[in-house]
Amino acid sequence: MIRAIIIDDEPLAIDALTLLLKKKCRDEVQIIATSNSPRLGKELIEKHQPDLVFVDIEMPGMSGIDLVRSFSNPPFRVVFVTAFDAYAIEALRLSAIDYLLKPVEPDEIERVVTKIKMDIRKNEYSFNSQLQNLEKLLLQNAGVKEFRIGIGMADKIVFVDIANILYCIAGGAYTNIYLSDGKKIVASRTLGDFEQQLATHDFFRIHHSNLINLRHVKEFQRFNGGYVIMDNNEKLEVSHRKRNDFLKALDDFVV
């Protein structure tokens, strides 16, 4: 039995998919949890460790792609669910990622579940590379040219995906950059330089020493002056002066 979680910001979409799965795949798929909040959905994944996650691509605050990407090496299978968008569907197809088109058809749910069962049985899965291909295709379609950044170090220049930067910490004339894969890069530029460069990519300077990627904030604790907990569980202080502006910046990520 495949243990599955459904994450979609539309409750009716969750109900419709749940009903289809119970009707068409009762003996193959067990729905163990659902959520219409991507951040709660992430917590449910961490708690229940499902075999399969059905996740909507477009959700407020955190896209389905961002949610899945927050897991460094997802142990679960993923099926993206999306409303019709010709390019998005083509990108999913070219990336060889499993997807369902809203409104979901009974035959399609059976096809996808059958494929997932075969993948699990054969232990075939290369999702990280598939996800990278999908992101590149979607970014090209959106006209986003600057999704990587070159970081100058003492002896070389390293290029990283902006989305993989968790946060940046000031170190005098240098900046320590922490990545989602656990690596740290010491850049030979000031934090102010990175704040200017990353301002249009959902980064916010919460403290004179801390610049964070809002898409990698796991919690904001309001007490003791306020601090954030990032996806790697690092706690970073939010200065009193920055608190109100930070809360406004979070509005787009809170449901």
C-alpha positions, 0 to 999 in steps of 0.5 A: 500500500502506497502511503500518500499526502495531498497538499493543495491550497484549494480544499475542493481540489483536495476533496476531489483528488481524495475521492478519486483515489478512494474510488479508483485506487483504494487498494493501492493508495492510502491517504494518510494526511492532507493540507491546504497550507504548504508549510503545514504540508512540509511538517506533515511530510516530516512527521509521516514520512509518506511514500508519495506526495501529491502537491499543487504547483502554484500555492501562496507563500510557497510553491509546490516546487519550493516545498519539494526542493526544501528536502535535500534528497526527497525519499518520497515520490512526487506528483505535481498537480496543476491547472492547465498551462501549456508551457508548464505542462510541456516543462513537466513532460520534458522533465519526465516528472509525474503530474496530473492536470486539473480537473483530474481525470479518473484514467489519469489518476490510475495511469500515474499510480500504476507508474509510481508502483512500477517505479517503487518496485524497480527502485527507479527514481532520479527526482533531483535531476528531474526537478532541476530540469523543470525549474530551468524550463519554468524559469526560461518561460518566465523570462527570469535570466538571473537565477544563478549568482557568481560568488567571488572567493579569495581564489575562485568564483563559484556559481550557485542557484540563488534559490539554494541560498538559505542566508548570508551572515556578515563577517566584516569585509567578507560574507558567509553564505550558507546553502541548502546542501549544508555547505558554506561559502566565504565571499570576498564581498560585504553583506550590503553588496549581497543585499543589493544583488538579492533584493528582488529574489525574496531576500530580506535583511532582518539584522545588520548581520543577517540577510535571509531567504524568505523562502527558507524560513521555517518559523518566526518566533515573536517572543524575546525580540523575535527570531527566525528558524531557517530550514536548517534549524539555525536561529537568527535574530530579527532586530527590533528596528527591522521587525515591522518591515520584516512582518510586512515582507512575510505577508506574501508567504502567510495564509 
